[in-house]
Amino acid sequence: MAFGLAGLLVVLPNPELVAQLPDIGKTAFSWSLAGGGVIYMLLGCAAVAVYAYRTLGVWHWLGFMIPAIGLSLGSELLGTSTGFPFGHYRYLTGLGYKIAGLVPFTIPLSWFYLGFSAYIIARLGLNSFKTPSWVKEIGAIVIGSVLLTSWDFVLDPAMSQTAMPFWVWDQPGAFFGMPYQNFAGWFGTGVVYMTVAVLLWKVKPLRLPKIDLSLPLVMYLSNFGFATIMSMAEGIYPPVLLGVITGVIPVVILYLKASNTEEFSSFSDNQNNEYPSVKMPVASVGGNK
């Protein structure tokens, strides 16, 4: 992330800096432009995939990742070819090979790792409230989708209006160049794949000890911070404030609620299932990744 920010915000707008670089520096810069975004998203996906496997097991890891990647890809392909549900837009270069010539393969990966991070924090944060399990499940889907959309409040203006944009809007809108429909599409896509994941999780009910949520929190905040720096560098401030109110503050509150509860985390309405207390290895994650 830091390498990408330096290239986009410092080196790219100042071509004289590139000219002054030694040959190895010019080569590194060209590599970063060609594949920096791809590596960044591959590493994010890998980190969350390993975390989900270690804390929830194979079924619950794949039960979230496969719907997240598959359904978000379908939504993106539909959006880039028809304009529904996000509006009319198209991807440029810089994010890797395009599936069907429309959507970079890395985009569905980011839907997974940010969506999972948002959902798991929301779900375990709500677990401390004395409400029925189905209320927590629906609440986590809604809040997780809001957190996901809040990231896009900041990400979309930054990535479409930077000196080197990664996508462009053919349907300009009132929200810093993009239509409000885009956010309805983000929220709806999040709700759909999180709902499918929750239904798949019910096939193998699971109760876990309190989970270390450091990695999901760092993943959410670092990605939000990356987009924030990009937006502010372009002089775009209101989306950042909106994202902080609807994304950063709620995710930190939910993280603290989850960290302060000693209850078992239940992913099932059935408290007497065949997996009464499955203990999986818990990922112990530090402050960086």
C-alpha positions in Angstrom: 0.0 0.0 0.0 2.7 2.4 1.0 4.7 1.6 -2.2 1.6 2.2 -4.3 0.7 5.5 -2.6 4.2 6.8 -3.1 4.1 5.9 -6.8 0.6 7.4 -7.5 0.9 10.5 -5.3 4.6 11.4 -5.5 6.4 9.9 -8.5 3.6 9.8 -11.1 2.6 13.5 -10.9 6.3 14.4 -11.0 7.8 12.8 -14.2 11.1 14.6 -13.6 11.5 12.3 -10.6 11.2 9.2 -12.8 13.8 10.6 -15.2 16.3 11.0 -12.3 15.9 7.5 -11.1 18.7 4.9 -11.9 17.8 2.1 -14.2 16.8 -0.2 -11.4 14.5 2.5 -10.0 12.8 3.0 -13.4 12.4 -0.8 -13.7 10.8 -1.0 -10.2 8.5 1.9 -11.0 7.3 0.3 -14.2 6.7 -3.0 -12.4 4.8 -1.2 -9.7 2.5 0.5 -12.2 1.9 -2.8 -14.1 1.4 -5.1 -11.1 1.4 -3.2 -7.8 -2.4 -3.2 -7.5 -2.6 -6.8 -8.4 -0.1 -7.9 -5.7 -1.8 -5.7 -3.1 -5.2 -7.4 -3.6 -3.7 -10.9 -3.9 -2.0 -10.5 -0.6 -5.2 -9.1 1.0 -7.2 -12.0 -0.2 -4.5 -14.6 0.9 -4.3 -13.1 4.4 -8.1 -13.2 4.9 -8.4 -16.7 3.4 -5.8 -18.1 5.8 -7.4 -16.3 8.7 -10.9 -17.6 7.8 -9.6 -21.2 7.4 -7.7 -21.1 10.7 -10.5 -19.6 12.8 -13.7 -21.1 11.1 -12.5 -24.2 9.3 -12.7 -25.2 5.6 -16.5 -25.2 5.3 -17.1 -21.8 6.7 -14.1 -20.3 4.9 -15.2 -21.5 1.5 -18.8 -21.0 2.4 -18.1 -17.3 2.5 -15.4 -16.9 -0.1 -17.0 -18.8 -3.0 -20.3 -16.8 -2.9 -18.5 -13.5 -2.3 -16.2 -14.0 -5.3 -18.8 -15.6 -7.6 -21.7 -13.3 -6.9 -19.7 -10.1 -6.9 -18.1 -11.1 -10.2 -21.5 -11.7 -11.6 -22.7 -8.3 -10.3 -19.6 -6.6 -11.8 -19.9 -8.3 -15.1 -23.6 -7.3 -15.2 -22.7 -3.7 -14.2 -19.9 -3.3 -16.8 -22.1 -4.7 -19.6 -25.5 -3.3 -18.8 -25.1 -0.6 -16.2 -27.1 -2.5 -13.6 -26.8 -2.4 -10.6 -24.0 0.2 -10.2 -24.5 2.4 -13.3 -22.4 2.7 -16.5 -18.7 2.4 -15.9 -15.7 0.5 -17.3 -12.4 -0.6 -15.9 -9.1 0.6 -17.3 -5.7 -1.0 -16.9 -3.7 -1.6 -13.7 -5.7 -4.2 -11.9 -4.8 -7.3 -13.8 -6.3 -9.6 -16.4 -9.9 -8.8 -17.3 -12.5 -11.6 -17.1 -14.5 -11.5 -20.3 -12.6 -8.3 -21.2 -14.6 -6.4 -18.6 -13.7 -7.0 -15.0 -10.2 -7.4 -13.5 -9.9 -10.8 -11.8 -8.7 -9.0 -8.6 -11.9 -7.1 -8.1 -14.0 -10.1 -6.8 -11.1 -10.9 -4.4 -11.4 -7.4 -2.8 -15.2 -8.0 -2.4 -14.3 -11.2 -0.5 -11.6 -9.9 1.9 -13.3 -6.6 2.7 -16.8 -8.2 2.9 -15.6 -11.0 5.2 -13.7 -8.5 7.4 -16.8 -6.3 7.7 -19.2 -9.2 8.3 -17.2 -11.1 10.9 -16.7 -8.0 13.0 -20.4 -7.1 12.7 -21.5 -10.6 13.6 -19.3 -11.0 16.6 -19.9 -7.5 17.8 -23.7 -8.1 17.7 -23.1 -11.4 19.6 -22.8 -9.5 22.9 -26.4 -8.3 22.6 -29.2 -10.4 24.2 -31.2 -10.9 21.1 -32.4 -14.0 19.1 -29.8 -15.5 16.8 -31.8 -14.7 13.7 -31.8 -11.0 14.6 -28.1 -11.0 15.0 -27.7 -12.8 11.6 -29.9 -10.3 9.8 -28.3 -7.4 11.6 -24.8 -8.6 10.7 -25.7 -8.9 7.0 -27.2 -5.4 7.0 -24.4 -3.8 9.0 -21.7 -5.7 7.2 -23.1 -4.5 3.9 -23.2 -0.9 5.2 -19.5 -1.2 6.3 -18.6 -2.5 2.8 -20.5 0.3 1.1 -18.8 2.9 3.4 -15.5 1.8 2.1 -16.7 2.6 -1.4 -17.7 6.1 -0.4 -14.0 6.8 -0.1 -12.6 4.3 -2.6 -14.6 5.2 -5.7 -13.9 8.9 -5.9 -10.2 8.2 -5.3 -9.7 5.5 -7.8 -11.7 7.1 -10.6 -10.3 10.6 -10.3 -6.7 10.1 -9.5 -3.9 11.0 -11.9 -3.9 7.4 -13.0 -7.6 6.2 -12.7 -8.4 2.5 -12.5 -12.0 2.9 -13.8 -14.1 5.6 -15.3 -17.8 6.5 -15.2 -19.7 6.8 -18.5 -22.7 7.8 -16.4 -21.5 10.8 -14.3 -23.5 11.3 -11.2 -24.0 13.9 -8.4 -21.7 12.2 -5.8 -18.3 13.3 -6.9 -18.7 12.1 -10.4 -20.6 8.9 -9.7 -24.3 8.1 -9.5 -26.0 7.3 -6.2 -27.2 4.1 -7.8 -23.6 2.8 -7.4 -24.0 2.7 -3.6 -27.3 0.9 -3.8 -25.6 -1.7 -6.0 -22.8 -2.1 -3.5 -25.1 -2.5 -0.6 -27.4 -4.9 -2.6 -24.5 -7.1 -3.7 -23.1 -7.3 -0.2 -26.5 -8.3 1.2 -26.9 -11.0 -1.5 -23.6 -12.8 -1.0 -23.5 -12.4 2.8 -27.0 -13.9 2.9 -25.9 -16.9 0.8 -22.9 -17.4 3.0 -25.0 -17.4 6.2 -27.3 -20.0 4.7 -24.3 -22.2 3.8 -22.9 -21.8 7.2 -26.1 -23.3 8.7 -25.4 -26.6 6.9 -22.6 -27.2 9.4 -23.5 -25.2 12.5 -20.5 -24.1 14.5 -19.8 -22.5 17.9 -16.4 -21.1 18.6 -14.6 -19.4 21.4 -14.0 -15.7 21.2 -12.1 -15.0 18.0 -9.1 -12.6 17.7 -10.5 -10.0 15.3 -7.2 -8.1 14.9 -6.7 -9.1 11.3 -10.2 -8.2 10.0 -9.9 -4.8 11.8 -6.5 -4.1 10.4 -7.7 -5.2 6.9 -10.7 -2.9 7.0 -8.9 0.2 8.5 -5.9 -0.1 6.3 -7.9 -0.4 3.1 -10.1 2.5 4.3 -6.9 4.5 5.1 -5.4 3.8 1.6 -8.6 5.2 -0.1 -8.7 8.1 2.4 -5.2 9.2 1.5 -6.0 8.9 -2.2 -9.2 11.0 -1.9 -7.6 13.7 0.3 -4.7 14.0 -2.1 -7.3 14.9 -4.8 -9.0 17.4 -2.5 -12.0 15.2 -2.0 -13.0 15.4 1.7 -16.8 14.9 2.2 -16.8 11.2 1.2 -14.0 10.6 3.8 -16.1 12.2 6.6 -19.2 10.2 5.5 -17.1 7.0 5.4 -15.7 7.6 8.9 -19.2 8.1 10.3 -20.8 5.1 8.6 -17.8 2.8 8.5 -14.8 3.5 10.7 -16.6 4.4 13.9 -19.1 1.5 13.7 -16.5 -1.0 12.9 -14.3 0.1 15.9 -17.3 0.0 18.2 -18.3 -3.5 17.1 -14.7 -4.7 17.4 -14.6 -3.4 21.0 -17.9 -5.0 21.8 -16.7 -8.4 20.4 -13.4 -8.1 22.3 -15.1 -7.4 25.6 -17.5 -10.4 25.5 -16.5 -13.8 26.9 -19.4 -15.7 25.4 -19.1 -18.4 22.8 -19.7 -17.1 19.2 -22.6 -19.0 17.7 -23.2 -19.3 14.0 -26.4 -21.3 14.4 -29.9 -21.1 15.9 -29.5 -24.7 17.0 -27.6 -24.8 20.3 -27.7 -28.6 20.5 -26.2 -29.5 17.2 -23.6 -32.1 16.4 -20.8 -29.4 16.8 -21.5 -28.1 20.4 -18.0 -26.6 20.9 -15.5 -26.9 18.1 -12.2 -25.3 18.9 -10.2 -24.3 15.9 -6.7 -22.7 15.9 -7.1 -19.0 16.5 -5.1 -16.6 14.5 -3.0 -14.3 16.7 -2.3 -11.3 14.6 -0.1 -8.3 15.4 -0.5 -4.7 14.4 0.7 -5.0 10.9 0.4 -7.4 7.9 
